[in-house]
Amino acid sequence: MNAIESRNSSKGSLPGLVLWFVVVFCVAAMGALFMPGPWYAGLKKPSWTPPGAVFGPVWTALYIMMAIAAWRVWRKGGFAQQSFALNLFIAQLLLNAAWTPLCFGLHNLLLSSVDIVALWVVLALTIRAFLKVDRPAGWLLAPYLAWVTYASTLNIGLYVLN
């Protein structure tokens, strides 16, 4: 994060926003590395599983909101002043990045369920921390928490059914 932190965070610079988009969309790229494929197609799925075409647009919108939220908090003093909130954000981002290889790479529904529950907890803590720094930033993550809640039920449902 040195490149991000080296920017003048109090100005809310465009380069800072671009860097947050790069960081967030590097995690999004994990989806392209580990596709669901035939293994996932063969699983018994919960009745509330949406069509596959829903996931791409939803995650794209969520990643955009995540980048903007992180940037808004970062503008309030960078990692020097917002280390707790931003480190929580990075932690949830790492849990997010781990889910795809756990589920679609290793085909491990138990580990991916544990990961997504941990993601939910860390994300809820991130939202709480973001709300204290910048209310709009915290609210930008609310749809993400709603989606992770839903995705958790899907993941755990897959584990139970299979």
Helices and strands as residue ranges (DSSP letters): H 2-5, G 9-11, H 14-28, H 30-33, H 37-41, G 52-54, H 55-74, H 78-100, I 101-105, H 109-133, H 135-140, H 142-161
